[in-house]
Amino acid sequence: MPRPYTSIVINAPADAVWSYLRDFGNLNEWIPAVKTSEIEGGGPADQIGCVRRLELQDGALIREALLALDDPERSYTYEFVESPFPVRSYRATIRVAPVTEGGQTFVEWWTWFDADAKDEEQLTTTFGRDVFAASLAALRKRFEG
């Protein structure tokens, strides 16, 4: 089972970054590829089981369910409910940690998924570089200007 992983350091306090990231419904604010992001049914964005509906800039639709939200660990885990990607299962975690020297933040994002062997390499690149790395770079730009 592939496990693409990406991390970044942001020059901002971990509490500020986590306060922003823990909003499961705000991806359109910081990920350029996401056109719209909303929590289905209008419920709270931190309720386990809530589903966010993402419309991408290219018109693709992704629905993701929040599986875990851990404020003390500054992390959340979610899974695909519906996506255009050829995966049978997909779970991802994003985690925020303080860099104790300098007041920076370490953010890491990874996924594990099941797919046909012929698709694994491309999906690993898509999730690790095209989604996570590009999104974390945009997050850093949001905090650092």
C-alpha positions in Angstrom: 0.0 0.0 0.0 1.7 3.3 -1.1 2.2 6.1 1.4 3.1 9.4 -0.2 4.4 11.9 2.4 5.2 15.6 2.2 6.3 18.1 4.9 7.2 21.8 5.2 8.3 24.3 7.7 6.3 27.5 8.1 7.5 30.7 9.8 4.5 31.1 12.0 3.4 29.7 15.4 2.0 26.1 15.5 -1.1 27.2 17.3 -1.9 29.8 14.6 -1.3 27.3 11.8 -3.4 24.6 13.6 -6.2 27.0 14.3 -6.5 27.7 10.6 -5.9 24.1 9.3 -8.3 22.4 11.7 -11.2 24.0 9.8 -12.1 21.0 7.7 -14.2 23.2 5.3 -11.8 25.9 4.3 -9.6 24.2 1.6 -10.7 26.7 -1.1 -9.1 29.5 0.9 -5.6 28.0 0.7 -5.4 25.4 -2.0 -5.4 26.9 -5.4 -6.8 23.8 -7.2 -9.9 23.9 -5.0 -12.6 26.2 -6.4 -15.2 25.6 -3.7 -15.3 23.8 -0.3 -18.3 23.3 1.8 -19.5 21.0 4.7 -22.5 19.1 3.4 -25.6 19.8 5.4 -24.1 23.0 6.9 -23.0 21.3 10.1 -19.8 22.1 12.0 -16.5 21.6 10.3 -15.0 19.8 13.3 -17.7 17.2 13.8 -16.4 13.6 13.2 -18.2 12.1 10.3 -18.9 15.4 8.6 -18.4 15.4 4.8 -16.7 18.2 2.9 -17.6 18.6 -0.8 -14.8 20.0 -2.9 -15.2 21.3 -6.5 -11.8 21.5 -8.2 -10.9 24.2 -10.7 -11.2 21.6 -13.5 -14.7 20.8 -12.4 -13.9 17.5 -10.7 -15.8 16.6 -7.5 -14.3 15.1 -4.3 -16.2 14.3 -1.2 -14.2 13.5 2.0 -15.3 12.4 5.5 -13.6 13.5 8.6 -12.6 10.4 10.6 -10.6 11.9 13.5 -9.7 15.3 14.8 -7.1 15.6 17.6 -6.5 19.1 19.0 -3.8 18.1 21.5 -1.9 16.3 18.7 -2.9 19.0 16.1 -4.0 16.5 13.5 -6.9 15.2 11.5 -7.5 12.2 9.4 -10.0 11.9 6.6 -11.1 9.5 3.8 -12.4 9.7 0.3 -16.2 9.2 0.0 -16.1 10.0 -3.7 -13.3 11.0 -6.0 -12.2 10.9 -9.6 -9.0 9.0 -8.6 -8.7 5.3 -9.4 -8.4 4.2 -5.7 -10.3 1.6 -3.8 -9.5 3.2 -0.4 -7.8 6.4 0.6 -7.1 7.8 4.0 -4.9 10.9 4.7 -3.6 12.7 7.8 -2.4 16.2 8.2 -0.4 17.1 11.3 1.0 20.3 12.8 3.9 20.4 15.3 5.9 23.3 16.7 9.5 23.7 15.8 10.8 24.4 19.3 13.7 26.5 18.2 12.5 29.7 16.5 8.8 29.5 16.8 8.2 27.9 13.5 5.7 25.2 12.5 6.4 21.8 11.0 3.4 20.5 8.9 3.3 17.0 7.5 0.7 15.4 5.3 0.5 11.8 4.1 -1.9 9.3 2.7 -2.2 5.6 2.3 -4.3 4.1 -0.5 -5.1 1.0 -2.4 -5.1 1.0 -6.2 -4.2 -1.2 -9.1 -0.4 -1.7 -9.4 -0.3 0.0 -12.8 -1.7 3.2 -11.2 0.3 3.3 -7.9 3.3 5.2 -9.2 1.3 8.0 -10.9 -1.1 8.3 -7.9 1.9 8.5 -5.5 3.2 11.4 -7.5 -0.2 13.0 -7.9 -0.9 12.9 -4.1 2.6 13.6 -2.8 3.8 16.3 -5.2 0.8 17.7 -7.1 -1.6 17.8 -4.2 0.2 17.8 -0.8 3.5 19.6 -1.7 1.7 22.3 -3.9 -0.9 22.8 -1.2 1.6 23.1 1.7 3.6 25.6 -0.4 0.4 27.6 -0.8 -0.3 27.3 3.0 3.2 28.7 3.7 2.7 31.6 1.4 -0.6 32.4 3.2 1.2 32.7 6.5 4.5 34.2 5.3 3.2 36.4 2.5 
